[in-house]
């Protein structure tokens, strides 16, 4: 299990679920104490802003159907303070832990939402399949009856 402790909360990732936990006074003042969980299938994107010398960084998770608000120019970090799907962090050890966590979550999202079997093996068009069957029939590999049966199968008749 990966865990990164930030300025206003912590994020844990067990390979399937992302859990944001808030404790203490900063948790109460920002979005409230408690816990929020996302299954990897619910996460549509991960927003990342690295910390600078004078400003905190943050990681934010977007879920399908979530109500997101666009930050004004120059106020992304201050908007993230009140976002229940965001956790702020500072440079150094905190940022390094969040970078490792981000990489693991993005890899899991890509694996979960990755291409299915149809994308790995493109299907031939109906015309291509019929042409191959006709070629096999013309070469004598299959009979005319077998050609007609396969043709009906391909055409869904």
N, CA, C and O atoms as a DFTB+ gen file, in Angstrom:
628 C
 N C O
     1  1       0.838      -1.173       0.000
     2  2       0.000       0.000       0.000
     3  2       0.884       1.237       0.000
     4  3       1.821       1.355       0.790
     5  1       0.565       2.157      -0.906
     6  2       1.283       3.428      -0.953
     7  2       0.518       4.470      -0.144
     8  3      -0.712       4.491      -0.129
     9  1       1.279       5.333       0.527
    10  2       0.651       6.376       1.324
    11  2       1.479       7.644       1.216
    12  3       2.708       7.600       1.275
    13  1       0.806       8.768       1.058
    14  2       1.487      10.056       1.017
    15  2       0.739      11.016       1.935
    16  3      -0.470      11.209       1.803
    17  1       1.474      11.611       2.863
    18  2       0.873      12.560       3.801
    19  2       1.143      13.970       3.316
    20  3       2.288      14.360       3.084
    21  1       0.069      14.723       3.168
    22  2       0.173      16.086       2.687
    23  2      -0.147      17.098       3.756
    24  3      -0.248      16.768       4.938
    25  1      -0.305      18.332       3.330
    26  2      -0.535      19.456       4.214
    27  2      -1.940      19.408       4.826
    28  3      -2.101      19.707       6.010
    29  1      -2.941      19.043       4.053
    30  2      -4.320      19.047       4.546
    31  2      -4.993      17.675       4.441
    32  3      -6.220      17.586       4.400
    33  1      -4.199      16.619       4.398
    34  2      -4.760      15.276       4.346
    35  2      -3.726      14.274       3.869
    36  3      -2.576      14.619       3.597
    37  1      -4.155      13.044       3.774
    38  2      -3.274      11.997       3.266
    39  2      -4.031      11.170       2.250
    40  3      -5.258      11.082       2.280
    41  1      -3.261      10.555       1.336
    42  2      -3.835       9.721       0.291
    43  2      -3.197       8.344       0.386
    44  3      -1.977       8.214       0.487
    45  1      -4.051       7.309       0.352
    46  2      -3.580       5.929       0.349
    47  2      -4.069       5.265      -0.928
    48  3      -5.154       5.562      -1.428
    49  1      -3.242       4.356      -1.446
    50  2      -3.613       3.612      -2.645
    51  2      -3.214       2.168      -2.462
    52  3      -2.043       1.856      -2.243
    53  1      -4.207       1.275      -2.554
    54  2      -3.953      -0.154      -2.350
    55  2      -3.919      -0.953      -3.650
    56  3      -3.922      -2.184      -3.624
    57  1      -3.886      -0.261      -4.783
    58  2      -3.873      -0.924      -6.074
    59  2      -5.235      -0.907      -6.743
    60  3      -5.328      -1.025      -7.964
    61  1      -6.294      -0.760      -5.954
    62  2      -7.662      -0.709      -6.480
    63  2      -8.436       0.517      -6.015
    64  3      -9.300       1.015      -6.736
    65  1      -8.133       1.007      -4.815
    66  2      -8.902       2.092      -4.210
    67  2      -7.979       3.214      -3.747
    68  3      -6.943       2.974      -3.126
    69  1      -8.376       4.440      -4.062
    70  2      -7.699       5.635      -3.568
    71  2      -8.532       6.158      -2.404
    72  3      -9.737       6.366      -2.545
    73  1      -7.895       6.371      -1.256
    74  2      -8.590       6.871      -0.074
    75  2      -7.947       8.179       0.358
    76  3      -6.741       8.245       0.598
    77  1      -8.775       9.224       0.455
    78  2      -8.325      10.515       0.977
    79  2      -8.849      10.622       2.401
    80  3     -10.052      10.508       2.634
    81  1      -7.944      10.843       3.355
    82  2      -8.319      10.949       4.764
    83  2      -7.904      12.315       5.279
    84  3      -6.796      12.786       5.022
    85  1      -8.808      12.936       6.006
    86  2      -8.508      14.239       6.609
    87  2      -8.730      14.149       8.112
    88  3      -9.747      13.639       8.582
    89  1      -7.751      14.657       8.851
    90  2      -7.807      14.650      10.306
    91  2      -7.366      16.012      10.812
    92  3      -6.783      16.794      10.062
    93  1      -7.635      16.298      12.057
    94  2      -7.118      17.487      12.709
    95  2      -7.779      18.781      12.274
    96  3      -8.797      18.785      11.582
    97  1      -7.172      19.876      12.698
    98  2      -7.747      21.198      12.479
    99  2      -7.749      21.602      11.006
   100  3      -8.706      22.219      10.539
   101  1      -6.679      21.258      10.260
   102  2      -6.659      21.611       8.835
   103  2      -7.729      20.866       8.054
   104  3      -8.327      21.420       7.131
   105  1      -7.972      19.619       8.419
   106  2      -9.035      18.865       7.780
   107  2     -10.394      19.489       8.037
   108  3     -11.225      19.583       7.134
   109  1     -10.617      19.916       9.277
   110  2     -11.887      20.528       9.639
   111  2     -12.065      21.882       8.960
   112  3     -13.170      22.217       8.534
   113  1     -11.002      22.657       8.854
   114  2     -11.100      23.994       8.267
   115  2     -11.213      23.986       6.751
   116  3     -11.808      24.895       6.173
   117  1     -10.652      22.973       6.097
   118  2     -10.692      22.966       4.633
   119  2     -12.002      22.357       4.124
   120  3     -12.894      23.100       3.713
   121  1     -12.141      21.070       4.139
   122  2     -13.365      20.448       3.607
   123  2     -14.057      19.569       4.637
   124  3     -15.095      18.978       4.338
   125  1     -13.523      19.471       5.813
   126  2     -14.131      18.660       6.852
   127  2     -13.385      17.361       7.068
   128  3     -12.798      16.799       6.143
   129  1     -13.416      16.894       8.302
   130  2     -12.766      15.631       8.638
   131  2     -13.486      14.491       7.952
   132  3     -14.652      14.606       7.576
   133  1     -12.779      13.397       7.797
   134  2     -13.409      12.211       7.249
   135  2     -12.575      11.537       6.188
   136  3     -11.370      11.755       6.063
   137  1     -13.265      10.711       5.427
   138  2     -12.590       9.866       4.457
   139  2     -13.416       9.817       3.173
   140  3     -14.646       9.791       3.215
   141  1     -12.734       9.804       2.048
   142  2     -13.393       9.672       0.757
   143  2     -12.632       8.615      -0.026
   144  3     -11.402       8.610      -0.058
   145  1     -13.388       7.716      -0.661
   146  2     -12.767       6.621      -1.418
   147  2     -13.211       6.671      -2.867
   148  3     -14.362       6.972      -3.182
   149  1     -12.253       6.363      -3.744
   150  2     -12.515       6.216      -5.173
   151  2     -12.001       4.855      -5.598
   152  3     -10.850       4.516      -5.326
   153  1     -12.837       4.069      -6.262
   154  2     -12.320       2.872      -6.917
   155  2     -11.620       3.352      -8.186
   156  3     -12.020       4.363      -8.763
   157  1     -10.609       2.660      -8.615
   158  2      -9.808       3.070      -9.774
   159  2     -10.687       3.254     -11.012
   160  3     -10.373       4.076     -11.873
   161  1     -11.777       2.505     -11.109
   162  2     -12.672       2.623     -12.262
   163  2     -13.447       3.936     -12.264
   164  3     -13.946       4.349     -13.311
   165  1     -13.558       4.600     -11.115
   166  2     -14.293       5.860     -11.018
   167  2     -13.443       7.071     -11.388
   168  3     -13.981       8.127     -11.720
   169  1     -12.137       6.928     -11.335
   170  2     -11.248       8.069     -11.554
   171  2     -11.074       8.304     -13.043
   172  3     -10.591       7.435     -13.770
   173  1     -11.475       9.495     -13.493
   174  2     -11.338       9.815     -14.917
   175  2     -10.052      10.577     -15.200
   176  3      -9.541      10.525     -16.319
   177  1      -9.521      11.285     -14.209
   178  2      -8.248      11.979     -14.422
   179  2      -7.595      12.316     -13.087
   180  3      -8.238      12.332     -12.037
   181  1      -6.293      12.586     -13.168
   182  2      -5.515      13.022     -12.009
   183  2      -4.888      14.351     -12.382
   184  3      -4.128      14.440     -13.346
   185  1      -5.209      15.381     -11.617
   186  2      -4.601      16.687     -11.854
   187  2      -3.414      16.833     -10.911
   188  3      -3.477      16.436      -9.748
   189  1      -2.349      17.399     -11.420
   190  2      -1.096      17.484     -10.666
   191  2      -0.503      18.858     -10.823
   192  3      -0.401      19.377     -11.935
   193  1      -0.108      19.453      -9.711
   194  2       0.645      20.694      -9.747
   195  2       1.787      20.542      -8.755
   196  3       1.554      20.421      -7.552
   197  1       3.025      20.548      -9.253
   198  2       4.156      20.408      -8.337
   199  2       4.303      21.637      -7.451
   200  3       3.922      22.744      -7.832
   201  1       4.851      21.429      -6.282
   202  2       5.083      22.535      -5.360
   203  2       6.239      23.387      -5.848
   204  3       7.191      22.884      -6.443
   205  1       6.146      24.667      -5.593
   206  2       7.221      25.598      -5.930
   207  2       7.884      26.088      -4.658
   208  3       7.520      25.656      -3.564
   209  1       8.847      26.979      -4.783
   210  2       9.538      27.451      -3.585
   211  2       8.628      28.242      -2.638
   212  3       8.870      28.274      -1.431
   213  1       7.581      28.881      -3.179
   214  2       6.715      29.714      -2.350
   215  2       5.262      29.266      -2.339
   216  3       4.416      29.900      -1.710
   217  1       4.974      28.179      -3.032
   218  2       3.585      27.753      -3.156
   219  2       3.484      26.237      -3.023
   220  3       4.354      25.507      -3.496
   221  1       2.421      25.769      -2.379
   222  2       2.189      24.334      -2.232
   223  2       1.793      23.724      -3.567
   224  3       1.279      24.410      -4.450
   225  1       2.037      22.441      -3.701
   226  2       1.547      21.695      -4.844
   227  2       0.292      20.946      -4.426
   228  3      -0.081      20.953      -3.253
   229  1      -0.358      20.300      -5.387
   230  2      -1.521      19.497      -5.038
   231  2      -1.728      18.378      -6.040
   232  3      -1.250      18.423      -7.174
   233  1      -2.460      17.368      -5.580
   234  2      -2.948      16.300      -6.435
   235  2      -4.461      16.312      -6.290
   236  3      -4.981      16.417      -5.179
   237  1      -5.165      16.207      -7.404
   238  2      -6.629      16.224      -7.388
   239  2      -7.148      15.107      -8.283
   240  3      -6.588      14.832      -9.344
   241  1      -8.215      14.474      -7.846
   242  2      -8.811      13.372      -8.587
   243  2     -10.169      13.797      -9.125
   244  3     -10.971      14.403      -8.414
   245  1     -10.417      13.473     -10.384
   246  2     -11.711      13.752     -10.998
   247  2     -12.438      12.444     -11.213
   248  3     -11.856      11.454     -11.655
   249  1     -13.719      12.457     -10.893
   250  2     -14.552      11.269     -11.092
   251  2     -15.579      11.558     -12.164
   252  3     -16.036      12.691     -12.312
   253  1     -15.934      10.541     -12.900
   254  2     -16.955      10.694     -13.931
   255  2     -18.234      11.205     -13.280
   256  3     -18.681      10.668     -12.266
   257  1     -18.815      12.237     -13.862
   258  2     -20.035      12.818     -13.331
   259  2     -19.804      13.785     -12.185
   260  3     -20.762      14.297     -11.606
   261  1     -18.533      14.045     -11.847
   262  2     -18.232      14.971     -10.765
   263  2     -18.507      16.407     -11.180
   264  3     -18.490      16.739     -12.366
   265  1     -18.759      17.247     -10.200
   266  2     -19.031      18.657     -10.447
   267  2     -17.753      19.440     -10.178
   268  3     -17.451      19.780      -9.034
   269  1     -17.015      19.720     -11.230
   270  2     -15.738      20.403     -11.069
   271  2     -15.871      21.876     -11.400
   272  3     -16.692      22.280     -12.223
   273  1     -15.052      22.657     -10.745
   274  2     -15.067      24.088     -10.926
   275  2     -13.722      24.516     -11.484
   276  3     -12.682      24.047     -11.024
   277  1     -13.731      25.379     -12.445
   278  2     -12.491      25.874     -13.048
   279  2     -11.931      26.988     -12.180
   280  3     -12.645      27.925     -11.823
   281  1     -10.644      26.883     -11.841
   282  2      -9.986      27.912     -11.038
   283  2      -9.642      29.119     -11.892
   284  3      -9.395      29.001     -13.092
   285  1      -9.632      30.261     -11.263
   286  2      -9.185      31.470     -11.948
   287  2      -7.670      31.419     -12.099
   288  3      -6.986      30.713     -11.358
   289  1      -7.157      32.167     -13.055
   290  2      -5.723      32.215     -13.296
   291  2      -4.989      32.589     -12.011
   292  3      -5.318      33.579     -11.357
   293  1      -3.990      31.781     -11.663
   294  2      -3.162      32.057     -10.493
   295  2      -3.755      31.609      -9.176
   296  3      -3.165      31.858      -8.124
   297  1      -4.908      30.952      -9.203
   298  2      -5.518      30.554      -7.927
   299  2      -5.825      29.062      -7.853
   300  3      -6.704      28.647      -7.098
   301  1      -5.109      28.258      -8.626
   302  2      -5.358      26.814      -8.598
   303  2      -5.130      26.225      -7.213
   304  3      -5.959      25.460      -6.720
   305  1      -4.025      26.572      -6.587
   306  2      -3.693      25.991      -5.290
   307  2      -4.681      26.443      -4.223
   308  3      -5.111      25.632      -3.403
   309  1      -5.048      27.718      -4.218
   310  2      -6.008      28.178      -3.207
   311  2      -7.377      27.550      -3.427
   312  3      -8.106      27.322      -2.462
   313  1      -7.742      27.264      -4.671
   314  2      -9.007      26.570      -4.941
   315  2      -8.935      25.119      -4.492
   316  3      -9.930      24.563      -4.029
   317  1      -7.772      24.505      -4.625
   318  2      -7.601      23.104      -4.241
   319  2      -7.768      22.893      -2.738
   320  3      -8.118      21.797      -2.299
   321  1      -7.517      23.950      -1.939
   322  2      -7.663      23.847      -0.486
   323  2      -9.082      23.418      -0.127
   324  3      -9.267      22.620       0.792
   325  1     -10.077      23.929      -0.828
   326  2     -11.474      23.643      -0.505
   327  2     -12.084      22.540      -1.361
   328  3     -13.290      22.302      -1.293
   329  1     -11.278      21.874      -2.154
   330  2     -11.764      20.790      -3.010
   331  2     -11.613      19.472      -2.255
   332  3     -10.511      19.104      -1.848
   333  1     -12.724      18.768      -2.073
   334  2     -12.670      17.525      -1.303
   335  2     -11.900      16.415      -1.993
   336  3     -11.572      15.411      -1.361
   337  1     -11.602      16.573      -3.290
   338  2     -10.862      15.568      -4.045
   339  2      -9.384      15.922      -4.189
   340  3      -8.670      15.275      -4.955
   341  1      -8.915      16.939      -3.463
   342  2      -7.526      17.409      -3.575
   343  2      -6.813      17.314      -2.240
   344  3      -7.422      17.417      -1.175
   345  1      -5.501      17.115      -2.326
   346  2      -4.645      17.159      -1.147
   347  2      -3.419      17.984      -1.502
   348  3      -2.778      17.760      -2.529
   349  1      -3.103      18.950      -0.630
   350  2      -1.950      19.818      -0.840
   351  2      -0.698      19.212      -0.224
   352  3      -0.770      18.463       0.750
   353  1       0.460      19.548      -0.809
   354  2       1.730      19.069      -0.268
   355  2       2.795      20.129      -0.484
   356  3       2.623      21.046      -1.287
   357  1       3.903      19.993       0.244
   358  2       5.023      20.914       0.120
   359  2       6.170      20.213      -0.591
   360  3       6.164      18.992      -0.751
   361  1       7.141      20.990      -1.010
   362  2       8.314      20.428      -1.686
   363  2       9.080      19.502      -0.760
   364  3       8.931      19.548       0.462
   365  1       9.895      18.669      -1.364
   366  2      10.742      17.772      -0.576
   367  2      10.132      16.396      -0.453
   368  3       9.639      15.836      -1.432
   369  1      10.165      15.840       0.775
   370  2       9.701      14.474       1.000
   371  2       8.228      14.300       0.642
   372  3       7.845      13.288       0.055
   373  1       7.403      15.283       0.994
   374  2       5.977      15.155       0.678
   375  2       5.774      15.059      -0.828
   376  3       5.034      14.192      -1.293
   377  1       6.411      15.926      -1.593
   378  2       6.227      15.908      -3.040
   379  2       6.736      14.598      -3.642
   380  3       6.099      14.048      -4.541
   381  1       7.860      14.096      -3.167
   382  2       8.401      12.838      -3.689
   383  2       7.429      11.688      -3.443
   384  3       7.234      10.844      -4.317
   385  1       6.822      11.650      -2.267
   386  2       5.846      10.598      -1.957
   387  2       4.620      10.716      -2.856
   388  3       4.085       9.709      -3.319
   389  1       4.178      11.950      -3.102
   390  2       3.015      12.154      -3.968
   391  2       3.334      11.837      -5.434
   392  3       2.460      11.370      -6.164
   393  1       4.561      12.084      -5.867
   394  2       4.949      11.722      -7.238
   395  2       4.894      10.209      -7.424
   396  3       4.408       9.726      -8.447
   397  1       5.387       9.462      -6.442
   398  2       5.344       7.992      -6.512
   399  2       3.890       7.503      -6.521
   400  3       3.530       6.611      -7.290
   401  1       3.076       8.091      -5.669
   402  2       1.656       7.739      -5.603
   403  2       0.959       8.049      -6.920
   404  3       0.196       7.227      -7.426
   405  1       1.212       9.211      -7.472
   406  2       0.605       9.613      -8.751
   407  2       0.962       8.621      -9.856
   408  3       0.091       8.207     -10.621
   409  1       2.219       8.242      -9.945
   410  2       2.664       7.302     -10.986
   411  2       1.942       5.964     -10.845
   412  3       1.510       5.389     -11.845
   413  1       1.808       5.465      -9.626
   414  2       1.134       4.186      -9.402
   415  2      -0.346       4.271      -9.766
   416  3      -0.884       3.346     -10.374
   417  1      -1.004       5.361      -9.406
   418  2      -2.426       5.521      -9.702
   419  2      -2.646       5.656     -11.203
   420  3      -3.559       5.037     -11.750
   421  1      -1.823       6.455     -11.876
   422  2      -1.990       6.627     -13.322
   423  2      -1.725       5.316     -14.075
   424  3      -2.382       5.037     -15.078
   425  1      -0.782       4.525     -13.603
   426  2      -0.530       3.212     -14.214
   427  2      -1.743       2.305     -14.027
   428  3      -2.151       1.610     -14.958
   429  1      -2.314       2.312     -12.832
   430  2      -3.495       1.482     -12.571
   431  2      -4.692       1.936     -13.403
   432  3      -5.456       1.104     -13.891
   433  1      -4.860       3.244     -13.567
   434  2      -5.958       3.765     -14.398
   435  2      -5.763       3.326     -15.837
   436  3      -6.705       2.864     -16.480
   437  1      -4.549       3.466     -16.347
   438  2      -4.267       3.077     -17.731
   439  2      -4.508       1.585     -17.940
   440  3      -5.039       1.176     -18.973
   441  1      -4.121       0.782     -16.966
   442  2      -4.335      -0.661     -17.063
   443  2      -5.822      -0.983     -17.034
   444  3      -6.306      -1.803     -17.814
   445  1      -6.539      -0.330     -16.129
   446  2      -7.975      -0.603     -15.996
   447  2      -8.770      -0.128     -17.210
   448  3      -9.661      -0.826     -17.692
   449  1      -8.439       1.063     -17.697
   450  2      -9.167       1.647     -18.828
   451  2      -8.488       1.363     -20.159
   452  3      -8.876       1.918     -21.187
   453  1      -7.473       0.499     -20.145
   454  2      -6.687       0.226     -21.342
   455  2      -7.492      -0.380     -22.469
   456  3      -8.674      -0.687     -22.310
   457  1      -6.849      -0.549     -23.604
   458  2      -7.549      -1.091     -24.761
   459  2      -8.004      -2.522     -24.516
   460  3      -7.290      -3.324     -23.914
   461  1      -9.185      -2.820     -24.987
   462  2      -9.735      -4.162     -24.861
   463  2      -9.190      -5.073     -25.941
   464  3      -8.343      -4.657     -26.732
   465  1      -9.656      -6.290     -25.985
   466  2      -9.147      -7.242     -26.968
   467  2      -9.408      -6.813     -28.403
   468  3      -8.636      -7.154     -29.299
   469  1     -10.485      -6.071     -28.635
   470  2     -10.783      -5.658     -30.011
   471  2      -9.747      -4.658     -30.522
   472  3      -9.452      -4.626     -31.717
   473  1      -9.195      -3.843     -29.623
   474  2      -8.193      -2.876     -30.063
   475  2      -6.853      -3.559     -30.331
   476  3      -6.091      -3.119     -31.192
   477  1      -6.567      -4.636     -29.591
   478  2      -5.301      -5.334     -29.777
   479  2      -5.288      -6.105     -31.102
   480  3      -4.254      -6.207     -31.762
   481  1      -6.441      -6.642     -31.475
   482  2      -6.539      -7.394     -32.709
   483  2      -7.662      -6.801     -33.542
   484  3      -8.826      -7.152     -33.345
   485  1      -7.341      -5.919     -34.459
   486  2      -8.397      -5.294     -35.249
   487  2      -9.160      -6.329     -36.055
   488  3      -8.581      -7.266     -36.605
   489  1     -10.455      -6.143     -36.114
   490  2     -11.279      -7.087     -36.858
   491  2     -11.279      -6.712     -38.326
   492  3     -11.241      -5.536     -38.689
   493  1     -11.321      -7.732     -39.155
   494  2     -11.360      -7.508     -40.598
   495  2     -12.768      -7.070     -40.981
   496  3     -13.743      -7.434     -40.322
   497  1     -12.863      -6.302     -42.031
   498  2     -14.176      -5.879     -42.497
   499  2     -14.886      -7.076     -43.135
   500  3     -14.263      -8.078     -43.486
   501  1     -16.178      -6.944     -43.269
   502  2     -16.975      -8.014     -43.881
   503  2     -16.487      -8.322     -45.288
   504  3     -16.378      -9.483     -45.680
   505  1     -16.194      -7.262     -46.044
   506  2     -15.720      -7.466     -47.419
   507  2     -14.395      -8.219     -47.441
   508  3     -14.181      -9.073     -48.300
   509  1     -13.498      -7.905     -46.492
   510  2     -12.209      -8.597     -46.415
   511  2     -12.398     -10.081     -46.114
   512  3     -11.756     -10.940     -46.719
   513  1     -13.292     -10.366     -45.168
   514  2     -13.530     -11.773     -44.811
   515  2     -14.113     -12.546     -45.995
   516  3     -13.713     -13.678     -46.264
   517  1     -15.062     -11.922     -46.699
   518  2     -15.659     -12.594     -47.862
   519  2     -14.628     -12.817     -48.964
   520  3     -14.638     -13.854     -49.628
   521  1     -13.743     -11.848     -49.157
   522  2     -12.701     -11.984     -50.173
   523  2     -11.757     -13.136     -49.829
   524  3     -11.348     -13.893     -50.710
   525  1     -11.411     -13.266     -48.542
   526  2     -10.543     -14.369     -48.124
   527  2     -11.226     -15.713     -48.349
   528  3     -10.615     -16.669     -48.827
   529  1     -12.514     -15.764     -47.990
   530  2     -13.255     -17.013     -48.210
   531  2     -13.320     -17.365     -49.689
   532  3     -13.136     -18.522     -50.066
   533  1     -13.584     -16.358     -50.531
   534  2     -13.652     -16.611     -51.985
   535  2     -12.312     -17.112     -52.498
   536  3     -12.263     -17.999     -53.351
   537  1     -11.237     -16.555     -51.987
   538  2      -9.902     -16.988     -52.391
   539  2      -9.660     -18.446     -51.996
   540  3      -9.116     -19.228     -52.776
   541  1     -10.070     -18.802     -50.776
   542  2      -9.919     -20.188     -50.329
   543  2     -10.759     -21.141     -51.185
   544  3     -10.322     -22.244     -51.513
   545  1     -11.959     -20.704     -51.540
   546  2     -12.810     -21.524     -52.407
   547  2     -12.169     -21.683     -53.783
   548  3     -12.147     -22.784     -54.333
   549  1     -11.645     -20.585     -54.344
   550  2     -11.038     -20.626     -55.676
   551  2      -9.778     -21.499     -55.692
   552  3      -9.449     -22.106     -56.712
   553  1      -9.080     -21.557     -54.559
   554  2      -7.872     -22.385     -54.472
   555  2      -8.210     -23.848     -54.205
   556  3      -7.336     -24.712     -54.277
   557  1      -9.478     -24.129     -53.896
   558  2      -9.892     -25.498     -53.631
   559  2      -9.714     -25.915     -52.194
   560  3      -9.877     -27.093     -51.875
   561  1      -9.384     -24.987     -51.312
   562  2      -9.178     -25.310     -49.905
   563  2     -10.512     -25.619     -49.229
   564  3     -10.591     -26.525     -48.399
   565  1     -11.561     -24.869     -49.580
   566  2     -12.899     -25.138     -49.053
   567  2     -13.850     -25.363     -50.225
   568  3     -13.617     -24.890     -51.338
   569  1     -14.916     -26.089     -49.948
   570  2     -15.895     -26.367     -51.008
   571  2     -16.834     -25.178     -51.186
   572  3     -16.836     -24.246     -50.382
   573  1     -17.624     -25.226     -52.241
   574  2     -18.595     -24.167     -52.499
   575  2     -19.653     -24.130     -51.399
   576  3     -20.112     -23.054     -51.013
   577  1     -20.044     -25.311     -50.890
   578  2     -21.024     -25.370     -49.802
   579  2     -20.457     -24.723     -48.526
   580  3     -21.147     -23.966     -47.843
   581  1     -19.167     -25.040     -48.214
   582  2     -18.530     -24.426     -47.036
   583  2     -18.439     -22.916     -47.208
   584  3     -18.637     -22.169     -46.251
   585  1     -18.140     -22.466     -48.418
   586  2     -18.082     -21.038     -48.701
   587  2     -19.440     -20.398     -48.419
   588  3     -19.504     -19.350     -47.777
   589  1     -20.530     -21.017     -48.892
   590  2     -21.872     -20.464     -48.696
   591  2     -22.240     -20.423     -47.208
   592  3     -22.837     -19.452     -46.744
   593  1     -21.885     -21.475     -46.459
   594  2     -22.176     -21.502     -45.018
   595  2     -21.441     -20.378     -44.288
   596  3     -22.035     -19.672     -43.473
   597  1     -20.148     -20.213     -44.578
   598  2     -19.353     -19.172     -43.925
   599  2     -19.823     -17.770     -44.343
   600  3     -19.810     -16.838     -43.539
   601  1     -20.224     -17.639     -45.570
   602  2     -20.730     -16.365     -46.080
   603  2     -21.996     -15.967     -45.311
   604  3     -22.149     -14.812     -44.915
   605  1     -22.895     -16.926     -45.104
   606  2     -24.118     -16.643     -44.356
   607  2     -23.802     -16.280     -42.911
   608  3     -24.433     -15.395     -42.334
   609  1     -22.811     -16.976     -42.323
   610  2     -22.404     -16.668     -40.936
   611  2     -21.879     -15.239     -40.845
   612  3     -22.246     -14.496     -39.935
   613  1     -21.029     -14.860     -41.778
   614  2     -20.439     -13.513     -41.762
   615  2     -21.496     -12.436     -41.972
   616  3     -21.461     -11.385     -41.332
   617  1     -22.416     -12.701     -42.854
   618  2     -23.474     -11.729     -43.144
   619  2     -24.605     -11.764     -42.121
   620  3     -25.535     -10.960     -42.183
   621  1     -24.516     -12.695     -41.188
   622  2     -25.519     -12.772     -40.121
   623  2     -26.861     -13.280     -40.594
   624  3     -27.895     -12.889     -40.054
   625  1     -26.863     -14.133     -41.577
   626  2     -28.123     -14.667     -42.109
   627  2     -28.427     -16.015     -41.540
   628  3     -29.449     -16.611     -41.878
